[in-house]
Amino acid sequence: MDKKTQINFWYIIIAILGMLVVQSFYKQYTKVEPIPYSRFHTLLEEDKIEEIAVTENHIYGTLKEKNADGLKDFVTTRVEPELADKLDKHNVVYTGVVQSTWMRDLLSWLLPMAVFIGIWMFIIRRMNPGGMSGGLMSIGKSRAKVFVEKETKVTFADVAGVDEAKDELVEIINFLKDPQGYSRLGGRAPKGILLIGPPGTGKTLLARAVAGEANVPFFSISGSEFVEMFVGVGAARVRDLFEQARQMAPAIIFIDELDSLGRARNAYGMGGHDEKEQTLNQLLAELDGFDSKSGVVLLAATNRPEILDPALLRAGRFDRQVLVDRPDKLGREQILAVHLRKVTLDSDVRPDQIAALTPGFTGADLANLVNEAALLATRRNGSAVTMEDFNNAIERIIAGLEKRNRLLNPKERRVVAFHELGHAMVALALPGTDEVHKVSIIPRGVGALGYTIQRPTEDRFLMTRAELENRMAVLLGGRAAEGVVFHEISTGATDDLARATDLARAMVLRYGMSEALGNVAYDRERSPYLQTGIPMPQNRDYSEATAQAVDAAVRSLVNRALERASRILEHNRALLDRSAEELLKTETLNQPQLETLKREIAAPPELASPASP
């Protein structure tokens, strides 16, 4: 039981004892002796009553002299006169019962009060899961969690694949260890460091590693926790957070998801956002008065730096921005080395091969991959995790869960086989395309009736126009195969068409790869780090005539890519039919079969390089 809970417990005990003492004194000073009604008649006949007060049911009176018990006040319950006369004739002692109503009166006040207090506590607990101890009495307090190095035990050895970011943060660690010595030449440490990058790249882990390396307290809080329904609470929490950090200096303040707090002002529309702006203004004021020599460093992380307020990013507040990007092949290999330490591995597992098969994976994706492979090995009762488990885990993450119970009729199964082989054969025939790793007609995921997995052999950061057009041809290879073999098309190419169209539109609008429209960028990428996969509406800042030219250029690129894919498949029609029959029998074509297919396929001479639009 913590100190605050003990104080509340003894406060309740003392309050109950005090209430009992008050009630005891009240009864002592307001004691009234109940007497029978017949005794009242006798006292009245003997002229011993000084005065009375008559109510509807009771008679309250005072004796002229105290009785044997030392009391002068009495009360009796009234009895009907006719009944009293009859009882007097027969010398019967009769009395009314004096009912004590103090408990009823007390409950009539306490029960409604308890109901309202209970409702209030329920509402407060729903608004604040921490309970009353963290509710009204701490409404302006910071909710930052304090981690000490001996609790987190996270160092730079646990963070891999971001060597450049670690190098940027080494001097922050040196500053926290020796603030005076670090500023001996007149330099100062940055007030704030902003970690930017896609989700899952290890920004939060990197901040905790800085605290672990420096062995200082680590204040961790999310930007959304500053904002509450009460105006002014967020600003009070910002003040309290910085005050706590100064008291425990040297320390690190880490604000995760800074964009929820530091979104640009006047970007909300009309009204209703005064609380957010006050909180942001208070943060700006704290950074202005933030003495860098106090031993407190502010770290923040976001994957949407483009929406942050410019005043927050200026020099003197967040002085430095550190990019934590998706790791390259070497970085992925280093990250896998960290996660594979906790897994029992077979001798055939090679981290460099896994890294080559996972382009674009973040640190979180790789951690999930290792866990999935370990679960697959456990499910098959294996003694160690093999390379086959990692291959299956990669396919499961990329394509989804296998659905062998989904039965397709023979015609649909045949269409799927030719469709997937169309993708594979076009990719094998064209230069510069990603390597085809596997072709399968086993349904996976939500709507995939088959899949063709391509994996690049190296990380690519630039792509030429010819390579992009080859990629579009590969995407449309499935539809081309349906047209060549069945002379009709199906709904199986829905996702392929969407991806090919998006690629063609990017070539025209963003990359300036259309001769008809020239080297002009008509569109800009809105969020370079937070890729939702959902097309967002764009503000068109070009004329209607340009829009028509854009539509024509996009349509031309897609149609020509489909035509190139169809001509490749027509040129290799016999190989396509033979490979489709093999795929229908085995359901899967692996690397050896694909190598044989690659040696036999040939592209038409006129398609060695794509024509210009």
Steps between C-alpha positions, in 0.01 A plus 500: 500500500653832394519811717207679337271197547600474868415867557158456340431186707579664838305811396186286453552323837542832687191645328285202609624519861437874507145453375430243775636735769282786376192277501578387858523860624186591313302219665637596843393862478165434332391200715127481548326243730206322338215439752167312473194700413336387823797640694449827314138505622613441859763774485244734354254422780774556759586842346867407440521610137634846425437519123427276200521514121236303314559355152285275289633177655715605796494720808828658612511641850713632785453412869502762772763295688749234390401140548703227666722467189579869500299573186237766450412447131269224391308386197198277462297373213143619480215254541143557388297657787218246478744211532682674785177543698411133461851391610487731806176339615667160503831624657705392195846642447518615140759679296593584140825395340745780432668423169853626450527663155857624515636207297231544237566872479874437479463244222268732309798734471786253471356256243435761227840650574666157469321438168622829356855442628497152344386639164765772519774247580386281209512792257840614626642148473376470143661831410815410695585126518746577778212544745430780743857496623603634160179690427380830638785547746757455220312642202785735419777253574713334237433136421855436385636164603845509653733219399840456657781325316496198734134445405522551122841335442496620139829608347636562152584130480125433478454748213630399157467618143506873586870568537476858369228587750700348785804706402287816516386414852839405645582861581170532686608214722837669560323822588272328751795329664709820525299821426771739626789331326314472173436876486857605594562652153180703497285255309167378625309182449185513288187587695284261308561209265223380270507139382311465173433196289244237402314302769683201643854619430599519869463867596366427849754222555778735397387764751491243780846381399632856541365506855648156567842599370502823699354328812256787565125515575284468192164684486281336236163640395284503189400830344131409522520473882550876531158578356189459718140621495578776752652817358842575645575147620745426218699818565513418872630152423773641276614730783489216750695265269787744450504584871531132592780452247694801638474361852643164386761641259690371317201335334336434164148601403361291216175603329372232265262583212584870518266573207194449723621791714706714261273513196522836321269763643206624292490157337193375682223684326257706704508499883514225758878475519599766753624233740744355243633841406546600866691178563722561196560861606605384846742248348651775284537723806669222700747438217580872486581504871671164483856533629710250310755501784244363746566144387155437351464386139173489309456217249189464285388263227257534213426343163324813370753786517331687215198594718698632799482869589792697349559675834568161656766409244697823498856519632510538877215258561546181305851573384564165337297256294622140486365273227426143610425344163423147386819293526695388196615142451795534739279669756239225474772243555611681816143523628445130435816422697343673802167316478645161406695482828180392679410224248634147459623490140583219263838492328351594161370840617697788351411856613644647178255295288207602719609864471512468121147357495349781710550833318298781652455324837538717809642389833151424628427295186817298548420435866157377394659283228730327749207439734283358219778265391546378857125438531494306173788282620323442831178408321674224300676377820843587362810505718631820338389777264607423143538713189180347364314640803631846418395466134151393605480783752597755232232366265246506781579864582505615136222292343292395802393170651464196274141388440523147370135437587385759243400281206497651149314345210726363221439797270588762762803298608622492141450875460697563820785277380538687168457834677785440745725351230436811293653713779795264539584457131488873424726565800744231383504632142563869573833637626531693823199343672503347849584132525202264503524290814181292499176449306200336668129448436424432868263774624638733764375795698164666444458486123822362348415184300868460412821696530832567335777610737779720367793602712771749403856383518620835636368822648398751235464874557467619139304353211515592135203554274565170320502311831171658606340405168629144538346490847165608356525227237561241775198627694281463191647162401210317668234683303704459183515121554121485544451688173751289306374160622127549567433804276311664788589670826390442860488694826824342619712795386326762718794566729748473211316769304486733801873467568595540133278809469650655815849438365413654162339801668810551717719486189292773335417726796801469730797366305457707182537193275246599235627676189154645434493678839868579534727505802243645736385364838123539526466313829695465824526219751313609811651278771838344421506285816141409580383290206138400559443329164174694461491756217437846642317772307741749349448866426535537124699810418506459122252571222231276355697464178802378698275257688383353170861469383587324829215251453609433142867448601406264787269301272771476236759370746267234641377385159850470358616305807210256449586469130868421577398231750259344249765484225748329735244233592392446138864455404535231772152348475616135493717553808209676673263206439755243614591691815133555586432126485793437733376769739151346507655169604746622763315822612839665557807581293811551710846631417631199300195489270515877452868483408416249228216720379731801487747318274227401253311830476589766243376852442407619148791696346288813452431512880860520612428855622167680540403773258454858610148628566 
